[in-house]
Amino acid sequence: MCDNLTQTVADTGSVLQSAGAIAGVLLVITAMVGLTGRPDRLSLAAGRVLRWTNWLRGRPAETGYAALAALIDDLRAIRPSRRARLDAWALSLLNWLLDVACLAAS
């Protein structure tokens, strides 16, 4: 009886870990979509991270800001159509399903 209970708890932990990982990935994807829609939010956060990184590395505070500004300008230029977003989503779902099928077959 104790062995069955231990196995059930281990299986539940595995499911919970997987659900947590999936939730984390969805959160990252949502953040990325939000940042590409509003790159000005990215400039604030990235500017803070860049200042902190420069401080840690002992570099001048303005190091890297030109490259960051260029990246944010490039992000502002990205405007995929609804069809392009749907195609990307469908292909990523297909990729995930094929990964699951490969894992199930092994």
PyMOL commands that place a pseudoatom at each C-alpha (Angstrom):
pseudoatom trace, name=CA, resn=MET, resi=1, chain=A, elem=C, hetatm=0, pos=[0.000, 0.000, 0.000]
pseudoatom trace, name=CA, resn=CYS, resi=2, chain=A, elem=C, hetatm=0, pos=[2.770, 2.422, 0.888]
pseudoatom trace, name=CA, resn=ASP, resi=3, chain=A, elem=C, hetatm=0, pos=[4.552, 1.817, -2.406]
pseudoatom trace, name=CA, resn=ASN, resi=4, chain=A, elem=C, hetatm=0, pos=[1.392, 2.630, -4.370]
pseudoatom trace, name=CA, resn=LEU, resi=5, chain=A, elem=C, hetatm=0, pos=[0.930, 5.841, -2.405]
pseudoatom trace, name=CA, resn=THR, resi=6, chain=A, elem=C, hetatm=0, pos=[4.540, 6.854, -3.021]
pseudoatom trace, name=CA, resn=GLN, resi=7, chain=A, elem=C, hetatm=0, pos=[4.169, 6.188, -6.724]
pseudoatom trace, name=CA, resn=THR, resi=8, chain=A, elem=C, hetatm=0, pos=[0.941, 8.219, -6.854]
pseudoatom trace, name=CA, resn=VAL, resi=9, chain=A, elem=C, hetatm=0, pos=[2.612, 11.170, -5.132]
pseudoatom trace, name=CA, resn=ALA, resi=10, chain=A, elem=C, hetatm=0, pos=[5.579, 10.929, -7.528]
pseudoatom trace, name=CA, resn=ASP, resi=11, chain=A, elem=C, hetatm=0, pos=[3.241, 10.891, -10.527]
pseudoatom trace, name=CA, resn=THR, resi=12, chain=A, elem=C, hetatm=0, pos=[1.333, 13.894, -9.190]
pseudoatom trace, name=CA, resn=GLY, resi=13, chain=A, elem=C, hetatm=0, pos=[4.582, 15.807, -8.693]
pseudoatom trace, name=CA, resn=SER, resi=14, chain=A, elem=C, hetatm=0, pos=[5.532, 15.085, -12.256]
pseudoatom trace, name=CA, resn=VAL, resi=15, chain=A, elem=C, hetatm=0, pos=[2.190, 16.385, -13.504]
pseudoatom trace, name=CA, resn=LEU, resi=16, chain=A, elem=C, hetatm=0, pos=[2.456, 19.476, -11.323]
pseudoatom trace, name=CA, resn=GLN, resi=17, chain=A, elem=C, hetatm=0, pos=[5.984, 20.145, -12.527]
pseudoatom trace, name=CA, resn=SER, resi=18, chain=A, elem=C, hetatm=0, pos=[4.864, 19.807, -16.132]
pseudoatom trace, name=CA, resn=ALA, resi=19, chain=A, elem=C, hetatm=0, pos=[1.915, 22.126, -15.555]
pseudoatom trace, name=CA, resn=GLY, resi=20, chain=A, elem=C, hetatm=0, pos=[4.248, 24.657, -13.944]
pseudoatom trace, name=CA, resn=ALA, resi=21, chain=A, elem=C, hetatm=0, pos=[6.657, 24.447, -16.862]
pseudoatom trace, name=CA, resn=ILE, resi=22, chain=A, elem=C, hetatm=0, pos=[3.841, 24.925, -19.373]
pseudoatom trace, name=CA, resn=ALA, resi=23, chain=A, elem=C, hetatm=0, pos=[2.501, 27.891, -17.399]
pseudoatom trace, name=CA, resn=GLY, resi=24, chain=A, elem=C, hetatm=0, pos=[5.991, 29.407, -17.343]
pseudoatom trace, name=CA, resn=VAL, resi=25, chain=A, elem=C, hetatm=0, pos=[6.388, 29.048, -21.091]
pseudoatom trace, name=CA, resn=LEU, resi=26, chain=A, elem=C, hetatm=0, pos=[2.965, 30.597, -21.694]
pseudoatom trace, name=CA, resn=LEU, resi=27, chain=A, elem=C, hetatm=0, pos=[3.898, 33.496, -19.418]
pseudoatom trace, name=CA, resn=VAL, resi=28, chain=A, elem=C, hetatm=0, pos=[7.128, 34.109, -21.345]
pseudoatom trace, name=CA, resn=ILE, resi=29, chain=A, elem=C, hetatm=0, pos=[5.293, 33.951, -24.677]
pseudoatom trace, name=CA, resn=THR, resi=30, chain=A, elem=C, hetatm=0, pos=[2.649, 36.382, -23.424]
pseudoatom trace, name=CA, resn=ALA, resi=31, chain=A, elem=C, hetatm=0, pos=[5.343, 38.769, -22.238]
pseudoatom trace, name=CA, resn=MET, resi=32, chain=A, elem=C, hetatm=0, pos=[7.137, 38.570, -25.580]
pseudoatom trace, name=CA, resn=VAL, resi=33, chain=A, elem=C, hetatm=0, pos=[3.946, 39.280, -27.500]
pseudoatom trace, name=CA, resn=GLY, resi=34, chain=A, elem=C, hetatm=0, pos=[3.189, 42.201, -25.200]
pseudoatom trace, name=CA, resn=LEU, resi=35, chain=A, elem=C, hetatm=0, pos=[6.673, 43.623, -25.590]
pseudoatom trace, name=CA, resn=THR, resi=36, chain=A, elem=C, hetatm=0, pos=[6.609, 43.408, -29.373]
pseudoatom trace, name=CA, resn=GLY, resi=37, chain=A, elem=C, hetatm=0, pos=[3.289, 45.253, -29.293]
pseudoatom trace, name=CA, resn=ARG, resi=38, chain=A, elem=C, hetatm=0, pos=[4.643, 47.922, -26.935]
pseudoatom trace, name=CA, resn=PRO, resi=39, chain=A, elem=C, hetatm=0, pos=[8.423, 48.189, -27.293]
pseudoatom trace, name=CA, resn=ASP, resi=40, chain=A, elem=C, hetatm=0, pos=[8.504, 51.335, -25.151]
pseudoatom trace, name=CA, resn=ARG, resi=41, chain=A, elem=C, hetatm=0, pos=[7.948, 49.096, -22.113]
pseudoatom trace, name=CA, resn=LEU, resi=42, chain=A, elem=C, hetatm=0, pos=[10.974, 47.085, -23.171]
pseudoatom trace, name=CA, resn=SER, resi=43, chain=A, elem=C, hetatm=0, pos=[13.154, 50.188, -23.254]
pseudoatom trace, name=CA, resn=LEU, resi=44, chain=A, elem=C, hetatm=0, pos=[12.442, 50.977, -19.616]
pseudoatom trace, name=CA, resn=ALA, resi=45, chain=A, elem=C, hetatm=0, pos=[13.172, 47.464, -18.330]
pseudoatom trace, name=CA, resn=ALA, resi=46, chain=A, elem=C, hetatm=0, pos=[16.097, 46.864, -20.671]
pseudoatom trace, name=CA, resn=GLY, resi=47, chain=A, elem=C, hetatm=0, pos=[17.599, 50.229, -19.751]
pseudoatom trace, name=CA, resn=ARG, resi=48, chain=A, elem=C, hetatm=0, pos=[17.593, 49.263, -16.085]
pseudoatom trace, name=CA, resn=VAL, resi=49, chain=A, elem=C, hetatm=0, pos=[19.131, 45.874, -16.822]
pseudoatom trace, name=CA, resn=LEU, resi=50, chain=A, elem=C, hetatm=0, pos=[21.758, 47.495, -19.048]
pseudoatom trace, name=CA, resn=ARG, resi=51, chain=A, elem=C, hetatm=0, pos=[22.693, 50.042, -16.363]
pseudoatom trace, name=CA, resn=TRP, resi=52, chain=A, elem=C, hetatm=0, pos=[22.991, 47.254, -13.781]
pseudoatom trace, name=CA, resn=THR, resi=53, chain=A, elem=C, hetatm=0, pos=[25.083, 45.099, -16.142]
pseudoatom trace, name=CA, resn=ASN, resi=54, chain=A, elem=C, hetatm=0, pos=[27.365, 48.028, -16.956]
pseudoatom trace, name=CA, resn=TRP, resi=55, chain=A, elem=C, hetatm=0, pos=[27.784, 48.720, -13.241]
pseudoatom trace, name=CA, resn=LEU, resi=56, chain=A, elem=C, hetatm=0, pos=[28.649, 45.055, -12.561]
pseudoatom trace, name=CA, resn=ARG, resi=57, chain=A, elem=C, hetatm=0, pos=[31.177, 44.969, -15.388]
pseudoatom trace, name=CA, resn=GLY, resi=58, chain=A, elem=C, hetatm=0, pos=[32.711, 48.332, -14.479]
pseudoatom trace, name=CA, resn=ARG, resi=59, chain=A, elem=C, hetatm=0, pos=[31.854, 49.916, -17.817]
pseudoatom trace, name=CA, resn=PRO, resi=60, chain=A, elem=C, hetatm=0, pos=[30.630, 53.448, -18.468]
pseudoatom trace, name=CA, resn=ALA, resi=61, chain=A, elem=C, hetatm=0, pos=[26.900, 53.853, -17.800]
pseudoatom trace, name=CA, resn=GLU, resi=62, chain=A, elem=C, hetatm=0, pos=[26.056, 54.753, -21.435]
pseudoatom trace, name=CA, resn=THR, resi=63, chain=A, elem=C, hetatm=0, pos=[27.681, 51.626, -22.929]
pseudoatom trace, name=CA, resn=GLY, resi=64, chain=A, elem=C, hetatm=0, pos=[25.230, 49.700, -25.104]
pseudoatom trace, name=CA, resn=TYR, resi=65, chain=A, elem=C, hetatm=0, pos=[22.422, 52.254, -25.254]
pseudoatom trace, name=CA, resn=ALA, resi=66, chain=A, elem=C, hetatm=0, pos=[22.859, 52.846, -29.007]
pseudoatom trace, name=CA, resn=ALA, resi=67, chain=A, elem=C, hetatm=0, pos=[22.502, 49.137, -29.717]
pseudoatom trace, name=CA, resn=LEU, resi=68, chain=A, elem=C, hetatm=0, pos=[19.490, 48.941, -27.387]
pseudoatom trace, name=CA, resn=ALA, resi=69, chain=A, elem=C, hetatm=0, pos=[17.829, 51.887, -29.151]
pseudoatom trace, name=CA, resn=ALA, resi=70, chain=A, elem=C, hetatm=0, pos=[18.436, 50.225, -32.539]
pseudoatom trace, name=CA, resn=LEU, resi=71, chain=A, elem=C, hetatm=0, pos=[16.911, 46.962, -31.287]
pseudoatom trace, name=CA, resn=ILE, resi=72, chain=A, elem=C, hetatm=0, pos=[13.826, 48.753, -29.996]
pseudoatom trace, name=CA, resn=ASP, resi=73, chain=A, elem=C, hetatm=0, pos=[13.435, 50.604, -33.312]
pseudoatom trace, name=CA, resn=ASP, resi=74, chain=A, elem=C, hetatm=0, pos=[13.611, 47.240, -35.099]
pseudoatom trace, name=CA, resn=LEU, resi=75, chain=A, elem=C, hetatm=0, pos=[10.923, 45.853, -32.777]
pseudoatom trace, name=CA, resn=ARG, resi=76, chain=A, elem=C, hetatm=0, pos=[8.676, 48.816, -33.590]
pseudoatom trace, name=CA, resn=ALA, resi=77, chain=A, elem=C, hetatm=0, pos=[8.929, 47.913, -37.270]
pseudoatom trace, name=CA, resn=ILE, resi=78, chain=A, elem=C, hetatm=0, pos=[7.536, 44.396, -36.692]
pseudoatom trace, name=CA, resn=ARG, resi=79, chain=A, elem=C, hetatm=0, pos=[3.829, 44.297, -37.420]
pseudoatom trace, name=CA, resn=PRO, resi=80, chain=A, elem=C, hetatm=0, pos=[2.782, 40.763, -38.399]
pseudoatom trace, name=CA, resn=SER, resi=81, chain=A, elem=C, hetatm=0, pos=[-0.654, 40.343, -39.890]
pseudoatom trace, name=CA, resn=ARG, resi=82, chain=A, elem=C, hetatm=0, pos=[-3.327, 38.238, -38.233]
pseudoatom trace, name=CA, resn=ARG, resi=83, chain=A, elem=C, hetatm=0, pos=[-2.733, 35.543, -40.864]
pseudoatom trace, name=CA, resn=ALA, resi=84, chain=A, elem=C, hetatm=0, pos=[1.004, 35.475, -40.147]
pseudoatom trace, name=CA, resn=ARG, resi=85, chain=A, elem=C, hetatm=0, pos=[0.323, 35.123, -36.421]
pseudoatom trace, name=CA, resn=LEU, resi=86, chain=A, elem=C, hetatm=0, pos=[-2.144, 32.312, -37.063]
pseudoatom trace, name=CA, resn=ASP, resi=87, chain=A, elem=C, hetatm=0, pos=[0.344, 30.512, -39.314]
pseudoatom trace, name=CA, resn=ALA, resi=88, chain=A, elem=C, hetatm=0, pos=[3.075, 30.784, -36.696]
pseudoatom trace, name=CA, resn=TRP, resi=89, chain=A, elem=C, hetatm=0, pos=[0.741, 29.529, -33.988]
pseudoatom trace, name=CA, resn=ALA, resi=90, chain=A, elem=C, hetatm=0, pos=[-0.465, 26.590, -36.102]
pseudoatom trace, name=CA, resn=LEU, resi=91, chain=A, elem=C, hetatm=0, pos=[3.082, 25.551, -36.999]
pseudoatom trace, name=CA, resn=SER, resi=92, chain=A, elem=C, hetatm=0, pos=[4.228, 25.763, -33.388]
pseudoatom trace, name=CA, resn=LEU, resi=93, chain=A, elem=C, hetatm=0, pos=[1.248, 23.661, -32.276]
pseudoatom trace, name=CA, resn=LEU, resi=94, chain=A, elem=C, hetatm=0, pos=[2.018, 21.106, -34.979]
pseudoatom trace, name=CA, resn=ASN, resi=95, chain=A, elem=C, hetatm=0, pos=[5.647, 21.012, -33.853]
pseudoatom trace, name=CA, resn=TRP, resi=96, chain=A, elem=C, hetatm=0, pos=[4.574, 20.459, -30.243]
pseudoatom trace, name=CA, resn=LEU, resi=97, chain=A, elem=C, hetatm=0, pos=[2.169, 17.668, -31.225]
pseudoatom trace, name=CA, resn=LEU, resi=98, chain=A, elem=C, hetatm=0, pos=[4.847, 15.949, -33.286]
pseudoatom trace, name=CA, resn=ASP, resi=99, chain=A, elem=C, hetatm=0, pos=[7.268, 16.217, -30.347]
pseudoatom trace, name=CA, resn=VAL, resi=100, chain=A, elem=C, hetatm=0, pos=[4.676, 14.585, -28.092]
pseudoatom trace, name=CA, resn=ALA, resi=101, chain=A, elem=C, hetatm=0, pos=[4.142, 11.824, -30.666]
pseudoatom trace, name=CA, resn=CYS, resi=102, chain=A, elem=C, hetatm=0, pos=[7.891, 11.180, -30.864]
pseudoatom trace, name=CA, resn=LEU, resi=103, chain=A, elem=C, hetatm=0, pos=[8.174, 11.036, -27.096]
pseudoatom trace, name=CA, resn=ALA, resi=104, chain=A, elem=C, hetatm=0, pos=[5.197, 8.678, -26.887]
pseudoatom trace, name=CA, resn=ALA, resi=105, chain=A, elem=C, hetatm=0, pos=[6.693, 6.414, -29.548]
pseudoatom trace, name=CA, resn=SER, resi=106, chain=A, elem=C, hetatm=0, pos=[10.040, 6.117, -27.775]
for i in range(1, 106): cmd.bond("trace and resi %d" % i, "trace and resi %d" % (i + 1))
show_as sticks, trace
zoom trace
